[in-house]
Amino acid sequence: VSVPEAKAVATLSALGRVCGLRVTRDASFEIVRDFMQTTAHDRAVSRVLRRSRAGEWYRVLQVGRRASKSQLKAAYRRLAKRCHPDKTRDDRANMAFDHLRDAFDLLSNQVQRDTYDAKLAHEDRLAREKRQRQRQRVAQHVRRIALRCARAALGALARVGRAALAALARLGRVTLARIRGEV
């Protein structure tokens, strides 16, 4: 018996005493287990529906992309027990079970799975390229800010005096050259 189950049984027994009902310990355990199992099944139904809406068929079955047929079958059976309409009171169980079956059918058919994997690889490549473009934009923005700061510093230093200006101008030119060359 898990700690949450034990706490729930104690609470249910105390509630029964307060209400003047006689609830046996075995009946309390049965009620609590049924409730906890039902909520776990309902969560599984919600998870399957949420992931199937996104078209994440590997995540629907909770397997990796390199899962073998036996792993797919075991995952399908495990989830089918949780999402089966006879096992849960959730009204969406039929739909979740259908989505689960669709995911298994798609991934167990090698031709469809190859097509789906190619689609995922293409989406992954596009996402990588998008991240790379974002990094390049950020780098360009940082370069522009650094150049503005260097120019502003040179302008401020020019007002300080001619002797300091020559030394600082050299430093500024070196800094600008480094920024332009490195970034």
Disulfide bonds with the S-S distance in Angstrom:
none
